[in-house]
Amino acid sequence: MKRSLVVKVTAGQDAPERCSQAFTVASVALASGVDVSLWLTGESSWFALPGRAAEFELPHAAPLPDLLDALLAGGRVTLCTQCAARRGITGDDVLPGVRIAGAQVFVQEALADGAQALVY
């Protein structure tokens, strides 16, 4: 059975270390050949917008734009429907490759056979 990793990141600029850890773990899993789905929720929702990842800074951490680009290229990146709505973000606003979906899709991914879900 192929394993998959579902990572929900709830933190952004408000908790940079937690945010960076989520992106780093997801990227390392992807580089290791794991099927990865990254969910942007809460304050991390802003990273679904062009240019926002480039504004993120954390000393001694991999650049967030590089991690996000890798995840967009080889995994799935999803923006929470409610989180997007609360921030006035629409499908027309997000980076190419980012989908907007709700809790039902998250639950399906997290409970799939062979899936491991992490929340940061």
Backbone bond lengths (Angstrom), bond angles and torsions (degrees), N, CA, C in turn:
res aa  C-N    CA-C-N  psi(-1)  N-CA   C-N-CA  omega(-1)  CA-C   N-CA-C  phi
1 M - - - 1.446 - - 1.533 108.16 -
2 K 1.314 116.12 131.14 1.468 121.22 178.14 1.529 109.18 -77.88
3 R 1.306 115.37 133.03 1.465 121.10 178.92 1.514 110.12 -85.11
4 S 1.331 116.12 150.38 1.459 121.49 174.28 1.524 108.37 -134.36
5 L 1.323 114.63 156.24 1.455 121.02 -179.92 1.525 108.57 -125.74
6 V 1.313 115.33 126.82 1.460 122.40 176.65 1.521 106.56 -112.38
7 V 1.322 116.43 117.96 1.462 121.49 -177.71 1.515 108.83 -115.30
8 K 1.317 115.46 121.52 1.469 120.57 175.33 1.516 107.28 -104.96
9 V 1.322 116.02 120.22 1.465 120.50 178.14 1.526 108.10 -108.16
10 T 1.330 115.58 121.31 1.458 121.47 -177.72 1.524 111.97 -102.15
11 A 1.334 115.92 -12.37 1.462 121.35 -173.99 1.522 111.05 -102.74
12 G 1.314 115.01 152.07 1.459 122.03 175.63 1.515 108.72 -135.04
13 Q 1.318 115.33 -129.97 1.469 120.21 177.97 1.531 111.54 -60.92
14 D 1.330 117.10 -22.59 1.464 121.13 -178.22 1.528 113.06 -70.99
15 A 1.329 118.09 -23.90 1.467 123.07 179.18 1.528 107.48 -146.21
16 P 1.332 116.79 73.67 1.461 120.63 -169.67 1.530 114.89 -60.80
17 E 1.325 118.74 -36.05 1.461 119.00 -179.21 1.527 111.25 -67.24
18 R 1.314 117.29 -42.91 1.463 121.05 178.55 1.526 110.11 -63.73
19 C 1.319 116.03 -41.32 1.459 121.39 178.80 1.526 110.34 -61.57
20 S 1.303 116.20 -49.98 1.456 120.99 -178.68 1.524 111.60 -61.82
21 Q 1.325 117.26 -39.47 1.459 120.77 178.88 1.522 111.05 -60.33
22 A 1.315 116.82 -42.40 1.469 120.34 -179.52 1.523 111.11 -62.59
23 F 1.324 116.95 -47.99 1.460 120.73 179.94 1.526 111.02 -64.88
24 T 1.331 117.00 -38.37 1.462 121.19 -179.18 1.524 110.92 -66.76
25 V 1.313 117.59 -48.17 1.464 121.36 179.19 1.523 110.61 -60.33
26 A 1.320 117.09 -44.86 1.469 120.53 179.11 1.527 111.06 -61.62
27 S 1.322 117.01 -42.31 1.464 121.42 -178.92 1.526 112.13 -68.24
28 V 1.324 117.29 -40.66 1.456 120.80 178.32 1.528 110.13 -65.07
29 A 1.318 116.70 -41.56 1.468 119.95 177.25 1.530 110.58 -61.29
30 L 1.314 116.33 -44.41 1.467 120.86 178.95 1.528 110.43 -60.58
31 A 1.327 117.06 -45.78 1.465 121.42 179.29 1.529 111.46 -64.10
32 S 1.318 116.88 -22.79 1.466 121.97 178.98 1.524 112.41 -87.41
33 G 1.321 116.78 2.01 1.454 120.80 178.06 1.514 115.79 92.78
34 V 1.309 116.94 8.60 1.462 121.36 179.36 1.530 109.26 -83.17
35 D 1.317 116.48 142.46 1.461 122.36 173.10 1.533 107.21 -72.42
36 V 1.340 117.63 119.54 1.467 121.60 -173.01 1.524 111.32 -120.86
37 S 1.326 114.06 135.09 1.458 122.15 172.83 1.526 107.41 -123.77
38 L 1.328 116.87 118.41 1.460 122.60 179.18 1.520 109.11 -104.65
39 W 1.319 116.07 126.72 1.465 122.26 178.87 1.520 109.82 -107.15
40 L 1.315 116.59 124.94 1.459 123.55 176.71 1.522 108.03 -96.18
41 T 1.335 115.45 115.45 1.457 120.80 -179.24 1.524 108.61 -134.09
42 G 1.313 116.64 166.78 1.454 120.02 179.30 1.515 111.28 54.07
43 E 1.331 116.14 -135.78 1.471 120.60 -176.05 1.526 113.73 -69.59
44 S 1.335 117.41 -19.53 1.466 118.33 176.53 1.529 111.72 -72.73
45 S 1.312 117.29 -10.55 1.469 121.38 178.82 1.523 111.92 -55.08
46 W 1.313 116.51 -32.99 1.468 121.10 -177.83 1.527 112.09 -62.13
47 F 1.334 118.39 -24.09 1.462 120.73 -178.84 1.523 112.67 -73.11
48 A 1.318 117.57 -7.21 1.464 120.90 174.58 1.531 110.90 -75.70
49 L 1.319 116.92 -12.72 1.465 121.51 -177.93 1.526 111.00 -92.43
50 P 1.321 117.28 144.90 1.472 120.59 178.23 1.527 111.43 -56.15
51 G 1.330 115.68 134.70 1.458 121.65 174.87 1.510 116.17 84.51
52 R 1.321 118.50 -16.14 1.471 119.84 -175.06 1.526 112.88 -71.09
53 A 1.320 117.96 -36.03 1.468 119.75 178.91 1.527 110.78 -64.15
54 A 1.326 116.84 -31.75 1.471 121.10 -179.59 1.531 111.49 -67.60
55 E 1.316 118.04 -20.49 1.465 122.02 179.17 1.532 112.05 -80.84
56 F 1.328 116.89 -12.78 1.459 122.06 -176.17 1.525 109.81 -80.60
57 E 1.327 116.39 130.77 1.459 121.15 178.35 1.518 109.99 -133.64
58 L 1.336 114.51 134.11 1.458 120.89 174.28 1.520 107.04 -151.30
59 P 1.345 117.31 116.98 1.465 119.73 -179.58 1.533 112.28 -54.96
60 H 1.313 115.36 141.10 1.469 123.80 175.24 1.525 112.64 65.95
61 A 1.320 117.53 21.11 1.467 121.77 177.97 1.523 109.25 -116.38
62 A 1.310 115.38 150.85 1.463 119.69 175.29 1.529 108.64 -62.22
63 P 1.336 117.55 144.64 1.469 120.12 179.78 1.532 111.18 -61.25
64 L 1.305 115.68 126.22 1.465 121.02 -177.85 1.537 112.80 -57.45
65 P 1.331 119.71 -39.40 1.468 118.18 178.66 1.531 112.67 -60.09
66 D 1.338 117.12 -36.00 1.467 120.18 178.95 1.528 111.02 -66.95
67 L 1.318 116.16 -42.69 1.462 120.39 179.45 1.524 110.63 -64.96
68 L 1.329 115.81 -44.41 1.460 119.87 179.67 1.528 111.24 -63.77
69 D 1.317 117.19 -42.30 1.474 120.51 178.13 1.523 111.04 -59.30
70 A 1.327 116.75 -43.05 1.468 120.38 179.07 1.521 111.13 -62.85
71 L 1.324 116.30 -42.64 1.460 120.39 -179.75 1.524 111.64 -67.17
72 L 1.316 116.85 -37.28 1.465 120.07 176.78 1.529 110.98 -67.06
73 A 1.327 116.40 -34.98 1.468 120.43 -177.42 1.524 112.65 -76.44
74 G 1.340 116.87 -36.48 1.453 118.20 -172.28 1.508 116.59 -119.94
75 G 1.323 117.28 -7.89 1.462 120.96 -178.99 1.519 110.26 -126.95
76 R 1.322 114.72 -153.30 1.468 120.80 175.56 1.527 107.68 -124.30
77 V 1.316 116.35 137.76 1.461 121.74 176.75 1.527 106.77 -123.81
78 T 1.320 114.69 124.43 1.464 120.88 -176.33 1.516 109.67 -124.78
79 L 1.306 115.94 136.23 1.461 123.63 173.66 1.523 108.00 -100.99
80 C 1.304 115.76 128.96 1.470 122.26 179.22 1.536 110.68 -59.84
81 T 1.320 115.90 132.21 1.463 121.90 -178.56 1.526 112.02 -57.73
82 Q 1.331 116.80 -51.40 1.466 120.21 -177.68 1.520 111.64 -67.41
83 C 1.321 116.57 -38.52 1.464 120.33 179.68 1.528 110.33 -64.22
84 A 1.330 116.04 -40.46 1.467 120.59 177.22 1.519 110.32 -63.30
85 A 1.321 117.04 -46.94 1.463 121.04 -178.49 1.525 111.60 -60.84
86 R 1.330 116.79 -41.19 1.473 120.12 -179.80 1.521 112.10 -64.14
87 R 1.319 116.35 -24.29 1.465 121.28 -178.25 1.522 112.57 -104.11
88 G 1.320 117.04 4.42 1.458 121.07 178.79 1.525 113.13 70.17
89 I 1.333 117.31 24.54 1.460 122.06 179.94 1.528 108.97 -93.05
90 T 1.314 116.34 132.10 1.468 121.42 178.09 1.527 109.82 -117.23
91 G 1.311 115.42 171.76 1.456 121.18 177.58 1.515 113.03 -59.43
92 D 1.316 117.14 -27.76 1.468 120.95 178.64 1.526 112.46 -73.00
93 D 1.326 117.05 -18.18 1.464 122.03 -175.25 1.526 113.96 -88.91
94 V 1.315 117.73 -24.74 1.464 120.91 -167.78 1.527 113.24 -83.06
95 L 1.321 114.40 162.44 1.458 121.79 176.60 1.530 110.56 -60.34
96 P 1.321 117.32 149.32 1.466 119.16 174.65 1.535 109.88 -58.43
97 G 1.308 116.10 134.38 1.455 121.57 179.66 1.514 114.33 98.00
98 V 1.328 118.27 -14.74 1.464 121.17 177.51 1.521 108.27 -85.45
99 R 1.318 115.98 127.28 1.458 119.70 175.36 1.520 108.67 -103.88
100 I 1.311 116.13 157.65 1.459 121.74 175.10 1.525 106.86 -112.08
101 A 1.332 115.58 125.42 1.463 120.66 -178.72 1.527 108.96 -151.32
102 G 1.324 114.67 164.19 1.453 120.04 -174.65 1.513 114.96 -106.26
103 A 1.318 114.11 -170.48 1.459 122.90 -174.17 1.519 112.74 -58.74
104 Q 1.314 118.11 -34.60 1.464 120.72 -179.07 1.535 110.59 -59.36
105 V 1.334 116.76 -42.51 1.461 121.03 180.00 1.533 110.04 -68.99
106 F 1.330 117.11 -40.27 1.466 120.34 176.93 1.531 110.30 -59.01
107 V 1.312 116.99 -47.10 1.462 121.30 -179.00 1.530 110.27 -62.19
108 Q 1.318 117.60 -42.23 1.469 120.72 178.01 1.526 110.76 -59.23
109 E 1.323 117.17 -45.80 1.463 120.79 179.89 1.526 111.56 -66.30
110 A 1.320 116.51 -43.48 1.462 121.00 -176.06 1.526 112.23 -68.34
111 L 1.325 117.62 -28.47 1.457 120.93 -177.76 1.522 113.85 -100.32
112 A 1.313 117.00 5.27 1.473 120.71 178.88 1.524 109.23 -65.56
113 D 1.320 116.29 150.38 1.459 120.80 176.76 1.525 110.14 -55.80
114 G 1.323 116.45 130.84 1.449 122.05 178.10 1.520 115.00 81.50
115 A 1.331 117.12 5.38 1.472 120.33 -177.68 1.527 111.00 -89.68
116 Q 1.310 114.29 146.39 1.469 122.95 171.93 1.522 106.48 -125.58
117 A 1.307 117.39 126.77 1.465 120.76 179.21 1.527 110.10 -109.06
118 L 1.329 115.43 137.29 1.469 122.63 175.62 1.521 108.04 -126.62
119 V 1.304 116.55 141.70 1.459 121.17 178.01 1.529 107.90 -123.27
120 Y 1.331 115.31 126.44 1.457 121.58 178.16 1.517 108.64 -114.68
